[in-house]
Amino acid sequence: MKIHLIFFAFLIAGFISYNVFFKAVDDRTNTIINILYASVLFGYIAFMAFALLKKMKK
């Protein structure tokens, strides 16, 4: 589970660094990238929760 949290921390750091340093010039493109990145983050949270529940069931 520790590796999942480290990877999630890298994803969060990437999301923050994108929004601070590497914004797209077009606002519409920037919004689409933010929505897609946030979707990946929430999907990974769901995966971690599923893995934790599966591990607790054993």
FIMAR-357193 format. One record per atom (N, C-alpha, C): residue in one letter; x, y, z. Coordinates in steps of 0.05 Angstrom, whole numbers, plus 5000, padded with zeros to 4 digits. Example, Ala and Ser with C-alpha at 12.3 -4.5 7.8 and 13.67 -1.06 7.14 Angstrom:
2
A526448865156
A524649105156
A526449345156
S525749555142
S527349795143
S525850015157
//
This chain:
58
M501749765000
M500050005000
M501750255000
K504250225011
K505950465012
K506750564984
I507150374966
I507850454939
I505550604925
H503150534932
H500750674921
H500650964931
L501250994956
L501151264967
L503451444956
I505751324951
I507951474940
I507251554911
F506151374896
F505351434868
F503151654868
F501251634887
F499151834889
F500352104896
A502352114913
A503652364920
A505052484895
F506252324878
F507352424853
F505252534835
L502952404833
L500752504817
L499752774827
I499452794853
I498653054865
I500753264860
A503253204863
A505353394857
A505353484828
G504853294810
G504653364782
G502253544776
F500053494789
F497653654785
F498153944795
I499453964818
I499954234829
I502054374812
S504154234804
S506154364787
S505054454760
Y503254294748
Y502054364723
Y500454624727
N498854644748
N497254874752
N498755124759
V501155094771
V502755324779
V504655414756
F505955214743
F508055284724
F507455234695
F505955034688
F505654944661
F502754974650
K501455184656
K498655224647
K498655254616
A496555144604
A496155184576
A495255474570
V495955564547
V495355844540
V492255884538
D490955704525
D488055714521
D486655624546
D484755784555
D483255714580
D481655454576
R480455414552
R478855174547
R480554924549
T482954934536
T484754714537
T485754654565
N486354874580
N487154844607
N485054704624
T482554784620
T480354664635
T480054364628
I480254294603
I480054014595
I482253854607
I484753954607
I487053814619
I486553784649
N485653984663
N485053974691
N482953764698
I480853754682
I478653564686
I479753274682
L481253234661
L482352964656
L484252884678
Y485953064686
Y487952994708
Y486452934734
A484453094740
A482853044765
A481452784763
S480452714739
S479152454736
S481052224741
V483552254732
V485552044737
V486052024767
L486252254780
L486752254809
L484552114824
F482052184818
F479752054831
F479551764825
G480251684800
G480251404793
G482351254809
Y484651374813
Y486751244828
Y486051224858
I484551424868
I483551404895
I481651164897
A479951134878
A478050904878
A479550644876
F481650634860
F483250384858
F484550324885
M485650524898
M486950484924
M484850384945
A482450494944
A480350414963
A479550124957
F479350054932
F478649774924
F480749584933
A483249654929
A485549484937
A485549454967
L485049664982
L485049655011
L482749475021
L480349505010
L478149335017
L478649045011
K479948994988
K480548714980
K482548594999
K484548765008
K486548665027
K485248615055
M483348785063
M482048745089
M480248505089
K479248425066
K477448195065
K478847935070
K481347925063
K482947675068
K483447615096
//
